[in-house]
């Protein structure tokens, strides 16, 4: 599955790298694509291992606001 999260607090490549690295460590995440211009995070994941709520929570734990 694929889900796009709007994360307006992503402002630089350091933010992008941090989110990508941390999400990539989660079981069931197979891809993370971050677009700084649109401030979006596209995540490809196994729905049997992760849910959009889990991913949203992880991004928030890293200190970034995720739009609902």
mmCIF file as Biopython writes it, N, C-alpha, C and O atoms, coordinates in Angstrom:
data_model
#
loop_
_atom_site.group_PDB
_atom_site.id
_atom_site.type_symbol
_atom_site.label_atom_id
_atom_site.label_alt_id
_atom_site.label_comp_id
_atom_site.label_asym_id
_atom_site.label_entity_id
_atom_site.label_seq_id
_atom_site.pdbx_PDB_ins_code
_atom_site.Cartn_x
_atom_site.Cartn_y
_atom_site.Cartn_z
_atom_site.occupancy
_atom_site.B_iso_or_equiv
_atom_site.auth_seq_id
_atom_site.auth_asym_id
_atom_site.pdbx_PDB_model_num
ATOM 1   N N  . UNK A ? 1  ? 0.849  -1.175 0.000  1.0 0.0 1  A 1 
ATOM 2   C CA . UNK A ? 1  ? 0.000  0.000  0.000  1.0 0.0 1  A 1 
ATOM 3   C C  . UNK A ? 1  ? 0.891  1.234  0.000  1.0 0.0 1  A 1 
ATOM 4   O O  . UNK A ? 1  ? 2.083  1.185  0.303  1.0 0.0 1  A 1 
ATOM 5   N N  . UNK A ? 2  ? 0.258  2.328  -0.352 1.0 0.0 2  A 1 
ATOM 6   C CA . UNK A ? 2  ? 0.984  3.592  -0.363 1.0 0.0 2  A 1 
ATOM 7   C C  . UNK A ? 2  ? 0.103  4.668  0.267  1.0 0.0 2  A 1 
ATOM 8   O O  . UNK A ? 2  ? -1.109 4.703  0.055  1.0 0.0 2  A 1 
ATOM 9   N N  . UNK A ? 3  ? 0.727  5.529  1.032  1.0 0.0 3  A 1 
ATOM 10  C CA . UNK A ? 3  ? 0.008  6.609  1.719  1.0 0.0 3  A 1 
ATOM 11  C C  . UNK A ? 3  ? 0.863  7.867  1.628  1.0 0.0 3  A 1 
ATOM 12  O O  . UNK A ? 3  ? 2.089  7.808  1.719  1.0 0.0 3  A 1 
ATOM 13  N N  . UNK A ? 4  ? 0.195  9.009  1.448  1.0 0.0 4  A 1 
ATOM 14  C CA . UNK A ? 4  ? 0.903  10.286 1.413  1.0 0.0 4  A 1 
ATOM 15  C C  . UNK A ? 4  ? 0.506  11.091 2.647  1.0 0.0 4  A 1 
ATOM 16  O O  . UNK A ? 4  ? -0.677 11.263 2.942  1.0 0.0 4  A 1 
ATOM 17  N N  . UNK A ? 5  ? 1.515  11.576 3.355  1.0 0.0 5  A 1 
ATOM 18  C CA . UNK A ? 5  ? 1.311  12.373 4.559  1.0 0.0 5  A 1 
ATOM 19  C C  . UNK A ? 5  ? 1.804  13.789 4.284  1.0 0.0 5  A 1 
ATOM 20  O O  . UNK A ? 5  ? 2.893  13.974 3.740  1.0 0.0 5  A 1 
ATOM 21  N N  . UNK A ? 6  ? 1.019  14.775 4.654  1.0 0.0 6  A 1 
ATOM 22  C CA . UNK A ? 6  ? 1.421  16.169 4.515  1.0 0.0 6  A 1 
ATOM 23  C C  . UNK A ? 6  ? 2.102  16.584 5.819  1.0 0.0 6  A 1 
ATOM 24  O O  . UNK A ? 6  ? 1.514  16.518 6.898  1.0 0.0 6  A 1 
ATOM 25  N N  . UNK A ? 7  ? 3.364  17.017 5.687  1.0 0.0 7  A 1 
ATOM 26  C CA . UNK A ? 7  ? 4.176  17.351 6.855  1.0 0.0 7  A 1 
ATOM 27  C C  . UNK A ? 7  ? 4.757  18.753 6.633  1.0 0.0 7  A 1 
ATOM 28  O O  . UNK A ? 7  ? 5.875  18.890 6.136  1.0 0.0 7  A 1 
ATOM 29  N N  . UNK A ? 8  ? 3.996  19.795 7.001  1.0 0.0 8  A 1 
ATOM 30  C CA . UNK A ? 8  ? 4.422  21.172 6.707  1.0 0.0 8  A 1 
ATOM 31  C C  . UNK A ? 8  ? 5.683  21.626 7.420  1.0 0.0 8  A 1 
ATOM 32  O O  . UNK A ? 8  ? 6.256  22.654 7.057  1.0 0.0 8  A 1 
ATOM 33  N N  . UNK A ? 9  ? 6.122  20.893 8.413  1.0 0.0 9  A 1 
ATOM 34  C CA . UNK A ? 9  ? 7.329  21.296 9.131  1.0 0.0 9  A 1 
ATOM 35  C C  . UNK A ? 9  ? 8.611  20.751 8.492  1.0 0.0 9  A 1 
ATOM 36  O O  . UNK A ? 9  ? 9.702  20.983 9.012  1.0 0.0 9  A 1 
ATOM 37  N N  . UNK A ? 10 ? 8.493  20.028 7.368  1.0 0.0 10 A 1 
ATOM 38  C CA . UNK A ? 10 ? 9.691  19.604 6.634  1.0 0.0 10 A 1 
ATOM 39  C C  . UNK A ? 10 ? 10.194 20.816 5.860  1.0 0.0 10 A 1 
ATOM 40  O O  . UNK A ? 10 ? 9.511  21.328 4.973  1.0 0.0 10 A 1 
ATOM 41  N N  . UNK A ? 11 ? 11.392 21.265 6.205  1.0 0.0 11 A 1 
ATOM 42  C CA . UNK A ? 11 ? 11.901 22.475 5.561  1.0 0.0 11 A 1 
ATOM 43  C C  . UNK A ? 11 ? 13.264 22.317 4.913  1.0 0.0 11 A 1 
ATOM 44  O O  . UNK A ? 11 ? 13.709 23.214 4.196  1.0 0.0 11 A 1 
ATOM 45  N N  . UNK A ? 12 ? 13.944 21.188 5.150  1.0 0.0 12 A 1 
ATOM 46  C CA . UNK A ? 12 ? 15.302 21.063 4.607  1.0 0.0 12 A 1 
ATOM 47  C C  . UNK A ? 12 ? 15.660 19.601 4.376  1.0 0.0 12 A 1 
ATOM 48  O O  . UNK A ? 12 ? 14.910 18.692 4.733  1.0 0.0 12 A 1 
ATOM 49  N N  . UNK A ? 13 ? 16.814 19.403 3.774  1.0 0.0 13 A 1 
ATOM 50  C CA . UNK A ? 13 ? 17.253 18.043 3.473  1.0 0.0 13 A 1 
ATOM 51  C C  . UNK A ? 13 ? 17.590 17.255 4.738  1.0 0.0 13 A 1 
ATOM 52  O O  . UNK A ? 13 ? 17.490 16.028 4.745  1.0 0.0 13 A 1 
ATOM 53  N N  . UNK A ? 14 ? 17.984 17.938 5.794  1.0 0.0 14 A 1 
ATOM 54  C CA . UNK A ? 14 ? 18.263 17.247 7.058  1.0 0.0 14 A 1 
ATOM 55  C C  . UNK A ? 14 ? 16.970 16.644 7.608  1.0 0.0 14 A 1 
ATOM 56  O O  . UNK A ? 14 ? 16.953 15.495 8.051  1.0 0.0 14 A 1 
ATOM 57  N N  . UNK A ? 15 ? 15.890 17.424 7.577  1.0 0.0 15 A 1 
ATOM 58  C CA . UNK A ? 15 ? 14.575 16.918 8.015  1.0 0.0 15 A 1 
ATOM 59  C C  . UNK A ? 15 ? 14.183 15.704 7.170  1.0 0.0 15 A 1 
ATOM 60  O O  . UNK A ? 15 ? 13.743 14.678 7.688  1.0 0.0 15 A 1 
ATOM 61  N N  . UNK A ? 16 ? 14.354 15.853 5.872  1.0 0.0 16 A 1 
ATOM 62  C CA . UNK A ? 16 ? 13.995 14.797 4.934  1.0 0.0 16 A 1 
ATOM 63  C C  . UNK A ? 16 ? 14.784 13.522 5.217  1.0 0.0 16 A 1 
ATOM 64  O O  . UNK A ? 16 ? 14.211 12.433 5.267  1.0 0.0 16 A 1 
ATOM 65  N N  . UNK A ? 17 ? 16.077 13.654 5.400  1.0 0.0 17 A 1 
ATOM 66  C CA . UNK A ? 17 ? 16.928 12.492 5.667  1.0 0.0 17 A 1 
ATOM 67  C C  . UNK A ? 17 ? 16.556 11.808 6.978  1.0 0.0 17 A 1 
ATOM 68  O O  . UNK A ? 17 ? 16.530 10.580 7.063  1.0 0.0 17 A 1 
ATOM 69  N N  . UNK A ? 18 ? 16.274 12.599 7.978  1.0 0.0 18 A 1 
ATOM 70  C CA . UNK A ? 18 ? 15.929 12.040 9.293  1.0 0.0 18 A 1 
ATOM 71  C C  . UNK A ? 18 ? 14.635 11.229 9.216  1.0 0.0 18 A 1 
ATOM 72  O O  . UNK A ? 18 ? 14.569 10.101 9.705  1.0 0.0 18 A 1 
ATOM 73  N N  . UNK A ? 19 ? 13.618 11.810 8.602  1.0 0.0 19 A 1 
ATOM 74  C CA . UNK A ? 19 ? 12.336 11.115 8.486  1.0 0.0 19 A 1 
ATOM 75  C C  . UNK A ? 19 ? 12.489 9.851  7.648  1.0 0.0 19 A 1 
ATOM 76  O O  . UNK A ? 19 ? 11.997 8.786  8.020  1.0 0.0 19 A 1 
ATOM 77  N N  . UNK A ? 20 ? 13.170 9.975  6.523  1.0 0.0 20 A 1 
ATOM 78  C CA . UNK A ? 20 ? 13.367 8.829  5.639  1.0 0.0 20 A 1 
ATOM 79  C C  . UNK A ? 20 ? 14.110 7.701  6.348  1.0 0.0 20 A 1 
ATOM 80  O O  . UNK A ? 20 ? 13.718 6.539  6.247  1.0 0.0 20 A 1 
ATOM 81  N N  . UNK A ? 21 ? 15.160 8.034  7.052  1.0 0.0 21 A 1 
ATOM 82  C CA . UNK A ? 21 ? 15.960 7.039  7.761  1.0 0.0 21 A 1 
ATOM 83  C C  . UNK A ? 21 ? 15.157 6.340  8.850  1.0 0.0 21 A 1 
ATOM 84  O O  . UNK A ? 21 ? 15.172 5.113  8.952  1.0 0.0 21 A 1 
ATOM 85  N N  . UNK A ? 22 ? 14.461 7.119  9.658  1.0 0.0 22 A 1 
ATOM 86  C CA . UNK A ? 22 ? 13.707 6.537  10.775 1.0 0.0 22 A 1 
ATOM 87  C C  . UNK A ? 22 ? 12.523 5.704  10.303 1.0 0.0 22 A 1 
ATOM 88  O O  . UNK A ? 22 ? 12.261 4.639  10.861 1.0 0.0 22 A 1 
ATOM 89  N N  . UNK A ? 23 ? 11.804 6.168  9.288  1.0 0.0 23 A 1 
ATOM 90  C CA . UNK A ? 23 ? 10.681 5.373  8.776  1.0 0.0 23 A 1 
ATOM 91  C C  . UNK A ? 23 ? 11.188 4.097  8.122  1.0 0.0 23 A 1 
ATOM 92  O O  . UNK A ? 23 ? 10.560 3.043  8.224  1.0 0.0 23 A 1 
ATOM 93  N N  . UNK A ? 24 ? 12.330 4.200  7.447  1.0 0.0 24 A 1 
ATOM 94  C CA . UNK A ? 24 ? 12.904 3.036  6.783  1.0 0.0 24 A 1 
ATOM 95  C C  . UNK A ? 24 ? 13.301 1.924  7.740  1.0 0.0 24 A 1 
ATOM 96  O O  . UNK A ? 24 ? 13.441 0.773  7.325  1.0 0.0 24 A 1 
ATOM 97  N N  . UNK A ? 25 ? 13.483 2.242  8.992  1.0 0.0 25 A 1 
ATOM 98  C CA . UNK A ? 25 ? 13.832 1.244  10.011 1.0 0.0 25 A 1 
ATOM 99  C C  . UNK A ? 25 ? 12.616 0.459  10.509 1.0 0.0 25 A 1 
ATOM 100 O O  . UNK A ? 25 ? 12.762 -0.596 11.126 1.0 0.0 25 A 1 
ATOM 101 N N  . UNK A ? 26 ? 11.437 0.970  10.243 1.0 0.0 26 A 1 
ATOM 102 C CA . UNK A ? 26 ? 10.223 0.295  10.713 1.0 0.0 26 A 1 
ATOM 103 C C  . UNK A ? 26 ? 9.956  -0.956 9.892  1.0 0.0 26 A 1 
ATOM 104 O O  . UNK A ? 26 ? 10.138 -0.968 8.674  1.0 0.0 26 A 1 
ATOM 105 N N  . UNK A ? 27 ? 9.526  -1.996 10.568 1.0 0.0 27 A 1 
ATOM 106 C CA . UNK A ? 27 ? 9.184  -3.243 9.900  1.0 0.0 27 A 1 
ATOM 107 C C  . UNK A ? 27 ? 7.998  -3.008 8.958  1.0 0.0 27 A 1 
ATOM 108 O O  . UNK A ? 27 ? 7.004  -2.392 9.341  1.0 0.0 27 A 1 
ATOM 109 N N  . UNK A ? 28 ? 8.112  -3.497 7.746  1.0 0.0 28 A 1 
ATOM 110 C CA . UNK A ? 28 ? 7.013  -3.394 6.791  1.0 0.0 28 A 1 
ATOM 111 C C  . UNK A ? 28 ? 7.056  -2.158 5.908  1.0 0.0 28 A 1 
ATOM 112 O O  . UNK A ? 28 ? 6.211  -2.017 5.024  1.0 0.0 28 A 1 
ATOM 113 N N  . UNK A ? 29 ? 8.012  -1.256 6.115  1.0 0.0 29 A 1 
ATOM 114 C CA . UNK A ? 29 ? 8.140  -0.077 5.263  1.0 0.0 29 A 1 
ATOM 115 C C  . UNK A ? 29 ? 9.101  -0.435 4.132  1.0 0.0 29 A 1 
ATOM 116 O O  . UNK A ? 29 ? 10.247 -0.810 4.379  1.0 0.0 29 A 1 
ATOM 117 N N  . UNK A ? 30 ? 8.630  -0.319 2.891  1.0 0.0 30 A 1 
ATOM 118 C CA . UNK A ? 30 ? 9.481  -0.691 1.756  1.0 0.0 30 A 1 
ATOM 119 C C  . UNK A ? 30 ? 9.961  0.512  0.953  1.0 0.0 30 A 1 
ATOM 120 O O  . UNK A ? 30 ? 10.836 0.381  0.096  1.0 0.0 30 A 1 
ATOM 121 N N  . UNK A ? 31 ? 9.388  1.688  1.229  1.0 0.0 31 A 1 
ATOM 122 C CA . UNK A ? 31 ? 9.836  2.868  0.501  1.0 0.0 31 A 1 
ATOM 123 C C  . UNK A ? 31 ? 9.364  4.151  1.154  1.0 0.0 31 A 1 
ATOM 124 O O  . UNK A ? 31 ? 8.262  4.221  1.698  1.0 0.0 31 A 1 
ATOM 125 N N  . UNK A ? 32 ? 10.223 5.174  1.091  1.0 0.0 32 A 1 
ATOM 126 C CA . UNK A ? 32 ? 9.879  6.498  1.617  1.0 0.0 32 A 1 
ATOM 127 C C  . UNK A ? 32 ? 10.373 7.518  0.598  1.0 0.0 32 A 1 
ATOM 128 O O  . UNK A ? 32 ? 11.556 7.543  0.259  1.0 0.0 32 A 1 
ATOM 129 N N  . UNK A ? 33 ? 9.466  8.356  0.112  1.0 0.0 33 A 1 
ATOM 130 C CA . UNK A ? 33 ? 9.829  9.396  -0.844 1.0 0.0 33 A 1 
ATOM 131 C C  . UNK A ? 33 ? 9.335  10.725 -0.291 1.0 0.0 33 A 1 
ATOM 132 O O  . UNK A ? 33 ? 8.145  10.896 -0.028 1.0 0.0 33 A 1 
ATOM 133 N N  . UNK A ? 34 ? 10.257 11.663 -0.117 1.0 0.0 34 A 1 
ATOM 134 C CA . UNK A ? 34 ? 9.904  12.952 0.478  1.0 0.0 34 A 1 
ATOM 135 C C  . UNK A ? 34 ? 10.087 14.058 -0.555 1.0 0.0 34 A 1 
ATOM 136 O O  . UNK A ? 34 ? 11.124 14.141 -1.213 1.0 0.0 34 A 1 
ATOM 137 N N  . UNK A ? 35 ? 9.073  14.902 -0.689 1.0 0.0 35 A 1 
ATOM 138 C CA . UNK A ? 35 ? 9.123  16.043 -1.599 1.0 0.0 35 A 1 
ATOM 139 C C  . UNK A ? 35 ? 9.120  17.320 -0.760 1.0 0.0 35 A 1 
ATOM 140 O O  . UNK A ? 35 ? 8.111  17.667 -0.146 1.0 0.0 35 A 1 
ATOM 141 N N  . UNK A ? 36 ? 10.253 18.010 -0.741 1.0 0.0 36 A 1 
ATOM 142 C CA . UNK A ? 36 ? 10.360 19.231 0.070  1.0 0.0 36 A 1 
ATOM 143 C C  . UNK A ? 36 ? 9.457  20.346 -0.449 1.0 0.0 36 A 1 
ATOM 144 O O  . UNK A ? 36 ? 8.947  21.140 0.341  1.0 0.0 36 A 1 
ATOM 145 N N  . UNK A ? 37 ? 9.253  20.418 -1.764 1.0 0.0 37 A 1 
ATOM 146 C CA . UNK A ? 37 ? 8.426  21.489 -2.330 1.0 0.0 37 A 1 
ATOM 147 C C  . UNK A ? 37 ? 6.976  21.383 -1.868 1.0 0.0 37 A 1 
ATOM 148 O O  . UNK A ? 37 ? 6.347  22.381 -1.517 1.0 0.0 37 A 1 
ATOM 149 N N  . UNK A ? 38 ? 6.458  20.156 -1.874 1.0 0.0 38 A 1 
ATOM 150 C CA . UNK A ? 38 ? 5.058  19.974 -1.471 1.0 0.0 38 A 1 
ATOM 151 C C  . UNK A ? 38 ? 4.934  19.608 0.001  1.0 0.0 38 A 1 
ATOM 152 O O  . UNK A ? 38 ? 3.830  19.506 0.535  1.0 0.0 38 A 1 
ATOM 153 N N  . UNK A ? 39 ? 6.080  19.411 0.653  1.0 0.0 39 A 1 
ATOM 154 C CA . UNK A ? 39 ? 6.132  19.016 2.065  1.0 0.0 39 A 1 
ATOM 155 C C  . UNK A ? 39 ? 5.303  17.762 2.314  1.0 0.0 39 A 1 
ATOM 156 O O  . UNK A ? 39 ? 4.507  17.682 3.249  1.0 0.0 39 A 1 
ATOM 157 N N  . UNK A ? 40 ? 5.525  16.783 1.430  1.0 0.0 40 A 1 
ATOM 158 C CA . UNK A ? 40 ? 4.794  15.526 1.545  1.0 0.0 40 A 1 
ATOM 159 C C  . UNK A ? 40 ? 5.749  14.354 1.705  1.0 0.0 40 A 1 
ATOM 160 O O  . UNK A ? 40 ? 6.886  14.371 1.233  1.0 0.0 40 A 1 
ATOM 161 N N  . UNK A ? 41 ? 5.240  13.337 2.388  1.0 0.0 41 A 1 
ATOM 162 C CA . UNK A ? 41 ? 5.991  12.108 2.618  1.0 0.0 41 A 1 
ATOM 163 C C  . UNK A ? 41 ? 5.145  10.964 2.064  1.0 0.0 41 A 1 
ATOM 164 O O  . UNK A ? 41 ? 4.063  10.672 2.572  1.0 0.0 41 A 1 
ATOM 165 N N  . UNK A ? 42 ? 5.655  10.325 1.017  1.0 0.0 42 A 1 
ATOM 166 C CA . UNK A ? 42 ? 4.957  9.178  0.413  1.0 0.0 42 A 1 
ATOM 167 C C  . UNK A ? 42 ? 5.618  7.912  0.952  1.0 0.0 42 A 1 
ATOM 168 O O  . UNK A ? 42 ? 6.824  7.716  0.803  1.0 0.0 42 A 1 
ATOM 169 N N  . UNK A ? 43 ? 4.813  7.061  1.579  1.0 0.0 43 A 1 
ATOM 170 C CA . UNK A ? 43 ? 5.337  5.849  2.215  1.0 0.0 43 A 1 
ATOM 171 C C  . UNK A ? 43 ? 4.674  4.626  1.587  1.0 0.0 43 A 1 
ATOM 172 O O  . UNK A ? 43 ? 3.450  4.548  1.482  1.0 0.0 43 A 1 
ATOM 173 N N  . UNK A ? 44 ? 5.505  3.678  1.176  1.0 0.0 44 A 1 
ATOM 174 C CA . UNK A ? 44 ? 5.028  2.389  0.689  1.0 0.0 44 A 1 
ATOM 175 C C  . UNK A ? 44 ? 5.238  1.398  1.825  1.0 0.0 44 A 1 
ATOM 176 O O  . UNK A ? 44 ? 6.335  1.283  2.372  1.0 0.0 44 A 1 
ATOM 177 N N  . UNK A ? 45 ? 4.167  0.681  2.174  1.0 0.0 45 A 1 
ATOM 178 C CA . UNK A ? 45 ? 4.235  -0.175 3.363  1.0 0.0 45 A 1 
ATOM 179 C C  . UNK A ? 45 ? 3.361  -1.407 3.222  1.0 0.0 45 A 1 
ATOM 180 O O  . UNK A ? 45 ? 2.477  -1.476 2.368  1.0 0.0 45 A 1 
ATOM 181 N N  . UNK A ? 46 ? 3.630  -2.370 4.077  1.0 0.0 46 A 1 
ATOM 182 C CA . UNK A ? 46 ? 2.841  -3.593 4.169  1.0 0.0 46 A 1 
ATOM 183 C C  . UNK A ? 46 ? 1.746  -3.342 5.209  1.0 0.0 46 A 1 
ATOM 184 O O  . UNK A ? 46 ? 2.051  -3.163 6.389  1.0 0.0 46 A 1 
ATOM 185 N N  . UNK A ? 47 ? 0.479  -3.328 4.792  1.0 0.0 47 A 1 
ATOM 186 C CA . UNK A ? 47 ? -0.602 -3.025 5.740  1.0 0.0 47 A 1 
ATOM 187 C C  . UNK A ? 47 ? -0.786 -4.076 6.827  1.0 0.0 47 A 1 
ATOM 188 O O  . UNK A ? 47 ? -1.490 -3.829 7.806  1.0 0.0 47 A 1 
ATOM 189 N N  . UNK A ? 48 ? -0.168 -5.239 6.675  1.0 0.0 48 A 1 
ATOM 190 C CA . UNK A ? 48 ? -0.222 -6.255 7.724  1.0 0.0 48 A 1 
ATOM 191 C C  . UNK A ? 48 ? 0.766  -5.953 8.844  1.0 0.0 48 A 1 
ATOM 192 O O  . UNK A ? 48 ? 0.673  -6.522 9.931  1.0 0.0 48 A 1 
ATOM 193 N N  . UNK A ? 49 ? 1.722  -5.047 8.573  1.0 0.0 49 A 1 
ATOM 194 C CA . UNK A ? 49 ? 2.755  -4.744 9.566  1.0 0.0 49 A 1 
ATOM 195 C C  . UNK A ? 49 ? 2.714  -3.308 10.071 1.0 0.0 49 A 1 
ATOM 196 O O  . UNK A ? 49 ? 3.172  -3.029 11.179 1.0 0.0 49 A 1 
ATOM 197 N N  . UNK A ? 50 ? 2.177  -2.403 9.277  1.0 0.0 50 A 1 
ATOM 198 C CA . UNK A ? 50 ? 2.088  -0.988 9.664  1.0 0.0 50 A 1 
ATOM 199 C C  . UNK A ? 50 ? 0.730  -0.453 9.250  1.0 0.0 50 A 1 
ATOM 200 O O  . UNK A ? 50 ? 0.077  -0.999 8.359  1.0 0.0 50 A 1 
ATOM 201 N N  . UNK A ? 51 ? 0.318  0.607  9.897  1.0 0.0 51 A 1 
ATOM 202 C CA . UNK A ? 51 ? -0.915 1.292  9.508  1.0 0.0 51 A 1 
ATOM 203 C C  . UNK A ? 51 ? -0.576 2.769  9.308  1.0 0.0 51 A 1 
ATOM 204 O O  . UNK A ? 51 ? 0.456  3.239  9.788  1.0 0.0 51 A 1 
ATOM 205 N N  . UNK A ? 52 ? -1.432 3.496  8.607  1.0 0.0 52 A 1 
ATOM 206 C CA . UNK A ? 52 ? -1.194 4.933  8.466  1.0 0.0 52 A 1 
ATOM 207 C C  . UNK A ? 52 ? -1.063 5.623  9.828  1.0 0.0 52 A 1 
ATOM 208 O O  . UNK A ? 52 ? -0.264 6.547  9.978  1.0 0.0 52 A 1 
ATOM 209 N N  . UNK A ? 53 ? -1.832 5.185  10.805 1.0 0.0 53 A 1 
ATOM 210 C CA . UNK A ? 53 ? -1.753 5.779  12.147 1.0 0.0 53 A 1 
ATOM 211 C C  . UNK A ? 53 ? -0.380 5.537  12.774 1.0 0.0 53 A 1 
ATOM 212 O O  . UNK A ? 53 ? 0.168  6.422  13.431 1.0 0.0 53 A 1 
ATOM 213 N N  . UNK A ? 54 ? 0.177  4.333  12.572 1.0 0.0 54 A 1 
ATOM 214 C CA . UNK A ? 54 ? 1.519  4.024  13.098 1.0 0.0 54 A 1 
ATOM 215 C C  . UNK A ? 54 ? 2.565  4.933  12.466 1.0 0.0 54 A 1 
ATOM 216 O O  . UNK A ? 54 ? 3.439  5.463  13.151 1.0 0.0 54 A 1 
ATOM 217 N N  . UNK A ? 55 ? 2.465  5.104  11.165 1.0 0.0 55 A 1 
ATOM 218 C CA . UNK A ? 55 ? 3.431  5.929  10.438 1.0 0.0 55 A 1 
ATOM 219 C C  . UNK A ? 55 ? 3.292  7.386  10.861 1.0 0.0 55 A 1 
ATOM 220 O O  . UNK A ? 55 ? 4.288  8.066  11.110 1.0 0.0 55 A 1 
ATOM 221 N N  . UNK A ? 56 ? 2.065  7.856  10.940 1.0 0.0 56 A 1 
ATOM 222 C CA . UNK A ? 56 ? 1.809  9.244  11.380 1.0 0.0 56 A 1 
ATOM 223 C C  . UNK A ? 56 ? 2.377  9.471  12.778 1.0 0.0 56 A 1 
ATOM 224 O O  . UNK A ? 56 ? 2.982  10.509 13.046 1.0 0.0 56 A 1 
ATOM 225 N N  . UNK A ? 57 ? 2.181  8.504  13.661 1.0 0.0 57 A 1 
ATOM 226 C CA . UNK A ? 57 ? 2.672  8.606  15.036 1.0 0.0 57 A 1 
ATOM 227 C C  . UNK A ? 57 ? 4.208  8.673  15.061 1.0 0.0 57 A 1 
ATOM 228 O O  . UNK A ? 57 ? 4.782  9.445  15.829 1.0 0.0 57 A 1 
ATOM 229 N N  . UNK A ? 58 ? 4.869  7.868  14.223 1.0 0.0 58 A 1 
ATOM 230 C CA . UNK A ? 58 ? 6.332  7.871  14.179 1.0 0.0 58 A 1 
ATOM 231 C C  . UNK A ? 58 ? 6.861  9.226  13.692 1.0 0.0 58 A 1 
ATOM 232 O O  . UNK A ? 58 ? 7.834  9.743  14.241 1.0 0.0 58 A 1 
ATOM 233 N N  . UNK A ? 59 ? 6.237  9.792  12.686 1.0 0.0 59 A 1 
ATOM 234 C CA . UNK A ? 59 ? 6.656  11.109 12.190 1.0 0.0 59 A 1 
ATOM 235 C C  . UNK A ? 59 ? 6.487  12.148 13.292 1.0 0.0 59 A 1 
ATOM 236 O O  . UNK A ? 59 ? 7.358  12.996 13.488 1.0 0.0 59 A 1 
ATOM 237 N N  . UNK A ? 60 ? 5.373  12.087 14.009 1.0 0.0 60 A 1 
ATOM 238 C CA . UNK A ? 60 ? 5.118  13.026 15.114 1.0 0.0 60 A 1 
ATOM 239 C C  . UNK A ? 60 ? 6.140  12.837 16.239 1.0 0.0 60 A 1 
ATOM 240 O O  . UNK A ? 60 ? 6.595  13.813 16.834 1.0 0.0 60 A 1 
ATOM 241 N N  . UNK A ? 61 ? 6.499  11.581 16.531 1.0 0.0 61 A 1 
ATOM 242 C CA . UNK A ? 61 ? 7.499  11.313 17.570 1.0 0.0 61 A 1 
ATOM 243 C C  . UNK A ? 61 ? 8.851  11.939 17.228 1.0 0.0 61 A 1 
ATOM 244 O O  . UNK A ? 61 ? 9.629  12.277 18.119 1.0 0.0 61 A 1 
ATOM 245 N N  . UNK A ? 62 ? 9.119  12.088 15.941 1.0 0.0 62 A 1 
ATOM 246 C CA . UNK A ? 62 ? 10.365 12.708 15.488 1.0 0.0 62 A 1 
ATOM 247 C C  . UNK A ? 62 ? 10.326 14.231 15.607 1.0 0.0 62 A 1 
ATOM 248 O O  . UNK A ? 62 ? 11.331 14.908 15.394 1.0 0.0 62 A 1 
ATOM 249 N N  . UNK A ? 63 ? 9.142  14.758 15.953 1.0 0.0 63 A 1 
ATOM 250 C CA . UNK A ? 63 ? 9.010  16.200 16.174 1.0 0.0 63 A 1 
ATOM 251 C C  . UNK A ? 63 ? 8.423  16.975 15.015 1.0 0.0 63 A 1 
ATOM 252 O O  . UNK A ? 63 ? 8.541  18.199 14.966 1.0 0.0 63 A 1 
ATOM 253 N N  . UNK A ? 64 ? 7.790  16.281 14.080 1.0 0.0 64 A 1 
ATOM 254 C CA . UNK A ? 64 ? 7.214  16.939 12.916 1.0 0.0 64 A 1 
ATOM 255 C C  . UNK A ? 64 ? 5.683  16.867 12.967 1.0 0.0 64 A 1 
ATOM 256 O O  . UNK A ? 64 ? 5.108  15.841 13.332 1.0 0.0 64 A 1 
ATOM 257 N N  . UNK A ? 65 ? 5.054  17.953 12.602 1.0 0.0 65 A 1 
ATOM 258 C CA . UNK A ? 65 ? 3.595  18.009 12.559 1.0 0.0 65 A 1 
ATOM 259 C C  . UNK A ? 65 ? 3.097  17.294 11.309 1.0 0.0 65 A 1 
ATOM 260 O O  . UNK A ? 65 ? 3.618  17.506 10.214 1.0 0.0 65 A 1 
ATOM 261 N N  . UNK A ? 66 ? 2.095  16.452 11.477 1.0 0.0 66 A 1 
ATOM 262 C CA . UNK A ? 66 ? 1.488  15.738 10.349 1.0 0.0 66 A 1 
ATOM 263 C C  . UNK A ? 66 ? 0.049  16.228 10.234 1.0 0.0 66 A 1 
ATOM 264 O O  . UNK A ? 66 ? -0.723 16.140 11.189 1.0 0.0 66 A 1 
ATOM 265 N N  . UNK A ? 67 ? -0.303 16.746 9.062  1.0 0.0 67 A 1 
ATOM 266 C CA . UNK A ? 67 ? -1.665 17.236 8.834  1.0 0.0 67 A 1 
ATOM 267 C C  . UNK A ? 67 ? -2.611 16.043 8.707  1.0 0.0 67 A 1 
ATOM 268 O O  . UNK A ? 67 ? -2.267 15.021 8.115  1.0 0.0 67 A 1 
ATOM 269 N N  . UNK A ? 68 ? -3.778 16.190 9.261  1.0 0.0 68 A 1 
ATOM 270 C CA . UNK A ? 68 ? -4.806 15.139 9.165  1.0 0.0 68 A 1 
ATOM 271 C C  . UNK A ? 68 ? -5.517 15.205 7.844  1.0 0.0 68 A 1 
ATOM 272 O O  . UNK A ? 68 ? -6.412 14.401 7.584  1.0 0.0 68 A 1 
#
